Amino acid sequence: MFVDQVEVTLLAGRGGDGCISFRREKGVPRGGPDGGRGGDGGSIYLVADAHLKTLAYFRFHPIIKAPRGAHGQGSNRQGRKGQDLYLRVPVGTVVREKESGQVVFDFTQAGQTYLAVSGGRGGRGNAFFATPTHQAPRFREKGTPGEEKSFILELKLIADVGLVGFPNVGKSTLISRISAARPRIADYPFTTLIPHLGVVDVDEVHSFVVADIPGLIEGASRGQGLGSRFLRHVERTKILVHLLDVSPYSGRDPVEEYQVIREELAAFNPQLVARPQVIVANKVDLLHEESQAKERLEPVRQLARKLSVPFFPVSALRGEGLKPLVNELFQMLQKEKKYYEKNGKNK
């Protein structure tokens, strides 16, 4: 089950109470106070795991509580500390406070750890309060409660290239031909209901990651179709590939498709339209006549020329034109990497 947004309440463990105790041994008629302190409560940490791809665990565990600390005991014995919990989240998870909506942590690398809630402090026993003038204290401290916070966890897939476009334009077919990803492919809209990641091997050494984003339609940024639920996955990509259906059977104008998708991206996050992009005209194998190519393919070519962006006519189904596309994407990624290294930024 792919889950990319959940609400979770985390409760750290309460600290154990201090102990009231006095030393009683044979031959020691006036033993002093020996009550130990309570153990601290368990804390809860979030840890990024590269092998985890979903937040499904938290859907079935919306409230998670860490163990409390044990109470102190006599003979100055301290109570056992409550066990800390380490909850795994996928790389790309954004942690927001539920009440304020403020981002408190962003997991961008495997192994990163965030202390979500701290355990309560154990109370001190009566041995701690003994003084020369007050040698037999009969009071102790109680443990303090652990922190309790509610968070919204959002998963934003981390990929180098994002495939965007209307439903049924061939995004799933394309990613299945250039990578080992095997998304569901069928001849009807909204076949892809969850994002898919695929690793594209350029050569024996170099590779990059492509994300297949479920089909977008007009009004997606306002919740139409699959809504803005999956638009967040585009935010981390470095390059956007606009996949357009130029076949004569789609019933849509590919140039208008591009404009609609661009407007939806801008409405969701204005920075997305400034990303480097590539326009890909898919299903050219269905342009059987020269008039069809002139009517469907040439306007897209002119659009790419006008915008000064790379343009590739391909047939994802037959694997035609994919090698030059992969090479161009790799070269663009290399330029992006050098730019951010030179400017001291990490995208």
N, C-alpha and C positions, 0 to 999 in steps of 0.2 A: 504494500500500500504506500503510495507516494503522498506524503503530507508535508506541506511547505510553510504552514503557519499554525501556531498553537498558542493557547494561553495556559500558563502553568503557575501554580502557587508553591513556593518553596519555604519550608519551615525548618530552621536550624534547631538543634537540640537544646533543651534547657540545661543549665548548669546544675550539678548536684548540690544538695544542701550540706553545710558544714555539720560536724558532729559535736555533741556535748558529751564528754566522757572524762572520767577521772581514773588515774592509775590506781589499781588495787592489786597488791601483791603481798604475799606472806612476808612479814618482816619489814614492810614499808607502811607504817600506820598512817602516814600523811602524804599519800601520793598526790602529785599535782595534776592539773588538767592535761589530757592527752587526746583531745578530739581533733581528728584530721579534717582537712578541707575536702570539699566535694570536687568531682572531676568536671572539667569543662564539657559543654555540650558539643555534639558533632556539627561541623560546618558542611556546606554543600558547595561543590565546585562544578563548573561546566568545563568540559575538555573537548577540543576539536579532534575528531577522528576522521582520517582520510578515507576509511573503508565504509563509513556510514553515509547513506544517501537520502535519508528521510527523517522527519521528526515524529514518526508514527508512535514511538514509545510514549511520548508525552500526551498523545491523544488519549491513550488508555490509562495514563497515570497523571491526571491533571493536578493532583495535590501530592507532594512528596515531602516527607518529614524525616529528618536525621535523628538518630538515637540521642537520648539525653545522657548526661553524665551521671555516674553513680554517686550516691551519698558518701560522705566521709565516714570513717570508722575510728574506733578507739585505737590506742597504742600509736597515735599519730599516723594512721594509715590513710592515705589519700584515696578518694574514690576514683574508679576507672574513668578515663575520658571517653566520651561518646564517639563512636566511629564516624569519621568523615565520609561523605558520599561524593563520588566522582561520576557525574552524569555525562555521557557522551553525546555530542551533537555533531552534525556534519560540518565540514569546512564550508564556509560561506554563510553561516548562521549569524544573524544580527539579533542582539538582545536589546529589547526596549523595556523600560519601566511601564507598566500598564497604565498607571494613573497619569503620568506626565507625557508619555510617549517618547521620552528622551532616550536616545541610543546610549547605552552604557558600555557596550563592548561589541566588537565586530571580529568574528573569527575568520581570518584570511589564510591561516597556515595551520597545518596539522600539528598537534601538540600544544597549541596555545591553551592556557588555563585561566579561568576567571572565577574569583571568589564571589559567588552570588549572595550568600547569606552566611553570617558568622555565628558560631555557636555561643551560647550563654556562658558566662564566667561562673566557675564553681565557687560556692560560698566558703568562707573561712571557719574552721572549727574553733572551739573555745580555747585550745592551746595557744592560738595566735594572740589572744587578748590578755594573756597572763602578764602581770607587771609586779614589781616589788610591793606595790601598795594594794594591788588587787590580785591576790594569788589564786583565787578559786572562782573565776568568772563562770557564770551559769547561762551564758548566751552564746549564740553563734550567728553566722550569716546564712541566709538562704541563697540558693543559686539564682542567677538572673535569667530571664527568658532569652531564648535565641531569637535572632532576627526572623521576621516573616515578610516576604515580598512577593508580589505578583509580577510576572513578566510576560511579554509577548515575544515569542521566538519566530523569526522569519528567516526562511532559507532562500538565499539568492545564489543560484548556481554560478560557479566561477569557470568561465570559458574564455578562450581567446577570440573566437568568432561566433556570432549569433546569427542564425538563419531566421529571417522574419518574412512574413507574407500572408496572403489570404489563405483560407483553408483549401486544401486539395490542389496546391500549386506544385507539389512535388518535393517538399522539404524533407519528408521522411525517406523518400526514395534517394534523394541526393546524399543524405548523411549515411545511408546504408551502403552506398557505392564508394564513398571516399573514406569510410572508417569501418570498424568492426561492429558498430552499433546496429541493432536489429529492432527498430521500432515497428509498431503495427502499421501495415500499409493496406489501404483499401480504396475503392473508387467511390468514396462519398465524403462529404465535408466533416470536419472535426474528428477525423480518425485518430489523430494524436491528441490525447487528453492530458498527458503529462510531459514535461520537458525531457529530452534525452541528450546525453552527452556521448560524444564519439571522439576517439583519438585518431588523428590523421597522421599517418607516417609519410613524411616527405622523402626521406631516404633512410639509411640504416642508423643514422645518428639523430636526425632532427624530426620533431613532430609538434603538433599543436592540437588544442581541444576545441571542438565545435559543439554548439548547443542548438538543438532543434526545438524551437519555441512553438507551442501549439498555435494553430491558425488564428489570426487577428482579423477583425472586421471593423467597419465604421462604428464608432461609439464604444470601442473596447476600453478606452481609458475611463469611460463612465459606467463600465460594467456590462456592456452588451456582449452577446456571444459568451465566450469563456471569460470575458471581462478583463479587468486589470490584474487578475490573480497571477498571471504568468508574465506580465510586463516587467515585474521586478527582476526577473531572471536575465533581462537584457542589459540591466544597468552595469553589470560587471564586465561585459564583453568589451574588447578593444576595437573590434571591427564588426560592422553590420553588413550582412549580405541580404540584399533585397531580391527575393526570388519571385519572378513574375511569370505567369502562364501566358505564353504567346500563341497557344494553339487556337484554331478557329472555333473550338467547341466549348470554351469556357463561358461564353456569354458575357464576359466582362472586358472592359478596356484596360489593358495592362498599364498604360500611363496613368490612368485614373486610380488604379490599384496602388501604384507607387505613391501618389499624392495623399491618398487616404491613410496609408500606413505611416507615412512621414508625419502627418498631422496628429495621428494618435500617439506616436512616440513623443512628439513635442508637447502634447497636452499632458502626458504622464510625467515626463522629465525633459525640460528644454535642452539639457546638455546632450541628450541622445542624438539629436539631429546634427550635432557638431562632430560626431565620431566619424572616423574614416569609414567609407562605405564602398561597396561593390554592387553593381546591378547585374543580375544574371537572368537572362531570358531562357526559360526552360520549355521543354516539349517542342523544340524546333523540328523534331522528326515528323511532326504532324502537319508541317507546312508543306503540303504536296505540290502546290502551284506557286508560281512566281508572284502572282497577284496577292496571294495570302501572305507571303513573306513581306511584300511591300506594304501591305495594310497593317500587319500585326508586329512584324519584327523591326522594321525601319524606324517607326516612331520611338521605340524603346532605345534603339541605337542613338537617335538624335537627342533623346533626353539625357543619356549618359554623356554624350559629347558636350551638351550644354552645361551640365553640372561638373564637367571635367573629372569624372570618376571612371574607374575601369569598368569595362563592359565585356560580358562573355555570353555568347549564345551556346547553349548546351542541351543535350538530351540525357537527363539523369537516368532514365529507364535503360537506354542503350549504352550509357557510359561515354558518350561523345562529348569532347570539349572539356572534360573534367581535369585532366592533367595540367593544362595551362592555368585553369582556375586555382588549383591547389598551389601551384608554384607562385602565382601572384599573391595569394593570401599569405604565404610564408614570407615573401619578400616584404610585404607591407608590415607584417608583425616584427620583422627584424628592424625595420626603420623606426617603428614605434618604440621598441625596446631601447635602441640607441638614443632616441630623443629623450626618453625619461631618465636614462642613465646619465646623459649629459647634463640634464637640468636638475639632477638630484631628486627625482620624484620616483615614487613607486606606485604604479597604477593598480 
